[in-house]
Amino acid sequence: MIYRSKAPLRIGLAGGGTDVSPYSDEFGGAILNATLSLYAHATIEIIEGNKIIVQALDRKESEQFEWSKELPINGKLDLLKGVYNRIQKDFGFPHKGFKLSTYVDAPAGSGLGTSSTLVVAIIGAFVEMLKLPLGDYDIAHYAYEIERDDLQLSGGKQDQYAATFGGVNFMEFYGDKVIVNPLRIRQEYLNELENNLVLYYTATSRESATIIKEQQSNVHQKKAASVDAMHQLKEQAKMMKEALLKGRLHEIGEILDYGFEQKRLMAKSISNQLIEDIYSSAKAAGASGGKISGAGGGGFMTFYCPRNNRYHVIESLLKFGGEVKNYQLTQVGLTTWTTY
């Protein structure tokens, strides 16, 4: 028997960083994001014998163990083993051999929420196999706990919820409480948004934890410029929500551009010279605004290209050595199924 799942990656359109503690705990955060037709995939296959095999097919990494209730967290394939350990602890697991295989449609450290989305997909495969009674909010919160508490990985709260729910969502964060508000955006507005957004991979990755820790430190130390920037980004999320719902798409580039200015104030390592050069080149070619995906520092960037400027912008980006990634906006979140 084979149990499969997939969960969509996401782009954050506004409010990025306000879902990270301690800011979200003290002030409340707000983010607007949308899921893409790029996925994290997980498969659990029952095998003969007493072995547990975990493997990341895209990273060509694999580990094999004798059957055990707990697998070692040692810096290799920890997301896969961390989910298994938590599922085993909370729900129990039949004493049978299995192989857990994963792959993701974008590189790690790319800013599209790959790690958290992968955790959601792995949980989904176990939910499918064990028929666990977990709803969407349960799965998203479970993924957050495994990453932040069990594995002690730094990060925010939006990725787990985006991957589980799917679609375009306005999310609010109040301490441990998360509210996902699905947005009912007219299809023609979504079509135009999809047509005008260029997703560009800078061919660089970054360690998001380092950037997030700097951001958290700035909030702990009450650094006014950083905290005020987060306040502004929270307002940006509300501005983006209104523009999308009312079809004021001509404002999206300016809203993104405003957010880009504010995000750079949250932590020094969010931007660098390459990012600044790419951003300037895209704007000179006709983009009205853009943003760094995820924590910043590298990975993907998104640009809003109104009218027929899309290909002028793409042309301007080619000299930086990255690649434009084709995608579609998707309305479906975590999906699981069984096959033979």
C-alpha positions in Angstrom: 0.0 0.0 0.0 1.2 3.5 -0.9 0.1 6.7 0.8 0.8 10.0 -0.9 0.3 13.7 -0.3 1.2 17.1 -1.8 1.0 20.6 -0.4 1.5 23.9 -2.3 4.3 26.4 -1.9 3.3 30.0 -1.4 4.3 33.5 -2.3 3.8 36.2 0.4 2.3 39.3 -1.2 2.2 41.5 1.9 2.8 41.6 5.6 5.8 39.3 5.5 7.6 38.9 8.9 4.7 40.1 11.1 3.8 36.4 11.7 7.1 35.9 13.6 7.3 35.9 17.4 7.8 38.1 19.4 6.2 40.7 17.1 3.0 38.7 16.5 2.7 38.0 20.2 3.0 41.6 21.3 1.4 43.5 18.5 -0.5 40.9 16.3 0.5 40.2 12.7 -1.3 40.2 9.4 -0.1 38.6 6.1 -1.6 38.1 2.6 -0.3 35.2 0.7 -1.2 33.0 -2.3 -0.4 29.3 -3.1 1.3 28.2 -6.3 1.3 25.1 -8.5 4.7 24.2 -7.0 4.5 21.5 -4.4 6.1 19.6 -1.6 5.5 15.8 -2.1 5.5 13.0 0.4 5.0 9.2 0.0 4.9 6.4 2.6 5.3 2.9 1.2 4.8 -0.1 3.4 7.8 -2.5 2.9 8.7 -6.0 4.0 10.9 -6.4 7.1 11.7 -4.3 10.1 13.4 -1.3 8.4 12.5 2.4 8.4 13.9 4.2 5.4 13.7 8.0 5.0 14.9 9.7 1.9 14.8 13.1 0.2 14.8 12.2 -3.5 15.6 15.8 -4.7 18.6 16.1 -2.3 19.8 12.6 -2.9 19.9 12.0 0.9 18.8 8.7 2.5 19.0 7.1 6.0 18.0 3.6 7.1 17.2 2.4 10.6 16.0 -0.7 12.4 12.4 -0.2 13.4 12.2 2.1 16.4 9.7 4.4 18.1 12.1 7.3 17.8 14.6 8.2 15.1 17.7 10.3 15.9 17.6 14.0 15.2 21.1 14.6 13.9 21.0 17.3 11.2 20.2 15.0 8.4 16.6 14.6 7.1 15.4 16.0 10.5 12.0 17.2 9.1 11.1 13.7 8.0 12.3 12.1 11.3 10.8 14.9 13.4 7.3 14.3 12.0 7.6 10.5 12.5 8.8 10.9 16.1 5.9 13.3 16.9 3.2 11.1 15.2 4.6 8.0 17.0 4.5 9.9 20.3 1.0 11.2 20.0 -0.8 8.5 18.0 1.3 5.4 18.0 2.4 3.6 14.9 2.0 0.0 13.7 5.1 -2.1 14.0 5.8 -2.5 10.3 8.6 -1.4 7.9 8.0 1.6 5.7 9.8 4.0 3.4 9.1 7.7 3.6 10.2 9.6 0.5 9.9 13.3 -0.2 10.8 15.9 -2.9 10.0 19.6 -3.4 9.5 21.5 -6.6 11.7 24.4 -5.5 15.1 24.5 -3.8 15.5 24.7 0.0 16.1 28.2 1.2 14.2 29.7 -1.7 11.8 31.8 0.3 8.6 29.9 -0.8 8.0 28.2 2.5 9.6 24.9 1.4 10.5 23.5 4.8 7.1 24.1 6.5 5.3 23.0 3.4 7.3 19.8 3.4 6.3 19.2 7.0 2.7 19.7 6.2 3.0 17.2 3.3 4.6 14.6 5.5 2.0 15.0 8.1 -0.6 14.6 5.4 0.8 11.3 4.3 0.7 10.0 7.9 -2.9 11.3 8.3 -3.9 9.4 5.1 -2.2 6.2 6.2 -3.4 6.2 9.9 -6.7 7.9 9.2 -5.9 10.5 11.9 -8.8 12.8 13.0 -7.0 16.1 12.1 -8.7 19.1 10.4 -6.9 21.9 8.5 -6.2 24.1 11.6 -5.0 21.0 13.5 -2.6 20.0 10.8 -1.2 23.5 10.3 -0.7 24.0 14.1 0.8 20.5 14.4 3.4 21.3 11.7 4.2 24.6 13.5 4.8 22.8 16.8 7.0 20.1 15.2 9.2 22.8 13.6 9.3 25.3 16.3 9.1 23.3 19.5 10.3 19.8 18.7 13.1 20.7 16.2 13.8 24.2 17.5 13.8 25.8 14.0 13.2 29.5 13.8 10.5 30.9 11.6 7.0 32.4 11.4 3.5 30.9 11.3 2.2 31.6 7.8 3.7 28.8 5.8 2.1 25.9 7.6 -1.4 27.5 7.2 -0.9 28.5 3.5 0.2 24.9 2.6 -2.7 23.3 4.5 -5.5 25.7 3.3 -4.4 26.7 -0.1 -5.7 29.7 -2.1 -5.4 33.4 -1.5 -5.7 34.1 2.2 -5.5 37.1 4.6 -4.1 35.7 7.8 -4.2 37.2 11.3 -1.8 36.2 14.1 -2.5 36.9 17.8 0.0 35.0 20.0 -0.8 31.3 19.5 -4.1 32.1 17.7 -4.2 32.1 13.9 -7.2 33.1 11.8 -7.2 32.2 8.1 -9.6 34.4 6.0 -10.0 33.0 2.5 -10.5 35.8 0.0 -13.2 35.6 -2.6 -11.5 37.4 -5.4 -13.1 37.6 -8.8 -11.6 35.2 -11.3 -10.6 38.0 -13.8 -8.7 39.7 -11.0 -6.8 36.5 -10.3 -6.1 36.0 -14.0 -4.6 39.4 -14.2 -2.6 39.0 -11.0 -1.2 35.7 -12.3 -0.4 37.2 -15.7 1.4 40.2 -14.2 3.4 38.5 -11.4 6.9 37.3 -12.5 8.5 34.8 -10.1 12.3 35.0 -10.4 14.8 32.6 -8.7 18.0 34.5 -8.0 20.0 31.2 -8.0 21.1 31.9 -4.5 19.7 30.5 -1.2 20.0 31.7 2.3 19.7 30.5 5.9 16.4 32.0 6.9 17.0 31.2 10.6 19.9 33.7 10.7 17.8 36.5 9.3 14.8 35.7 11.5 16.9 35.7 14.6 18.2 39.2 13.7 14.6 40.3 13.2 13.5 38.8 16.5 16.4 40.4 18.3 15.5 43.8 16.9 11.9 43.4 18.4 13.3 42.2 21.7 15.5 45.3 21.9 12.7 47.6 20.9 14.6 49.0 17.9 12.2 51.7 16.7 13.0 51.5 13.0 12.6 47.7 12.8 9.3 47.6 14.9 7.8 50.5 13.0 8.6 48.8 9.7 6.7 45.7 10.9 3.8 48.0 11.8 3.8 49.4 8.2 4.0 45.9 6.7 0.9 44.9 8.7 -0.9 47.8 7.2 0.5 46.8 3.8 -1.3 43.5 4.1 -4.6 45.3 4.6 -3.9 47.6 1.6 -3.2 44.5 -0.5 -6.4 42.8 0.6 -8.5 45.8 -0.3 -6.8 46.2 -3.7 -7.4 42.6 -4.7 -11.0 42.4 -3.5 -12.0 45.7 -5.2 -10.0 45.0 -8.4 -7.7 47.9 -8.0 -4.8 45.9 -9.6 -3.0 49.1 -10.7 -2.2 49.7 -7.1 -0.5 46.3 -6.5 2.9 47.3 -7.8 3.0 50.4 -5.6 1.9 48.4 -2.5 4.7 45.8 -3.2 7.2 48.6 -3.7 6.2 50.2 -0.4 6.6 46.8 1.3 10.1 46.3 -0.2 11.2 49.6 1.4 9.8 48.7 4.8 11.1 45.1 4.8 14.7 46.2 4.4 14.4 48.1 7.7 13.5 45.0 9.6 17.0 43.4 9.5 20.2 44.3 7.7 20.6 40.9 6.2 17.3 40.9 4.4 18.8 42.6 1.3 22.2 42.7 -0.3 23.8 44.3 -3.4 22.6 41.5 -5.8 19.0 41.9 -4.6 19.2 45.6 -4.9 20.6 45.4 -8.5 18.0 42.9 -9.6 15.2 45.0 -8.1 16.5 48.2 -9.8 16.8 46.5 -13.2 13.3 45.1 -13.0 11.8 48.5 -12.1 13.8 50.2 -14.9 12.3 47.6 -17.4 8.7 48.3 -16.4 7.9 46.5 -13.1 5.9 48.8 -10.8 7.1 47.0 -7.7 8.3 43.7 -6.2 9.4 41.9 -3.1 11.9 39.4 -1.7 10.2 36.1 -0.9 10.3 34.7 2.6 12.8 35.9 5.1 14.9 37.6 2.4 18.7 37.4 1.7 18.2 35.4 -1.5 15.9 32.8 -3.0 12.9 34.0 -5.1 11.8 37.5 -5.9 8.4 38.5 -7.2 7.8 41.5 -9.5 4.5 43.0 -10.6 4.6 43.9 -14.3 1.5 45.8 -15.5 0.3 46.2 -19.1 2.7 44.3 -21.4 5.9 44.8 -19.4 6.2 41.2 -18.4 8.7 40.2 -21.1 10.7 43.4 -20.9 11.2 42.6 -17.2 12.1 39.0 -17.8 14.7 40.1 -20.4 16.2 42.5 -17.9 16.7 39.7 -15.4 18.5 37.2 -17.6 21.9 38.9 -17.1 21.8 38.1 -13.4 22.1 34.3 -14.0 18.8 33.2 -12.3 15.7 31.8 -13.9 12.0 32.8 -14.2 9.8 30.1 -12.8 6.5 29.3 -14.5 3.5 28.8 -12.2 -0.2 29.1 -11.7 -2.1 30.3 -8.7 -3.9 27.4 -7.0 -6.9 27.3 -4.8 -6.4 23.8 -3.3 -4.2 23.2 -0.2 -3.0 19.9 1.2 -4.2 16.9 -0.8 -3.8 13.2 0.2 -4.6 9.9 -1.5 -4.0 6.1 -1.4 -2.8 3.9 -4.2 -1.5 0.3 -4.6 
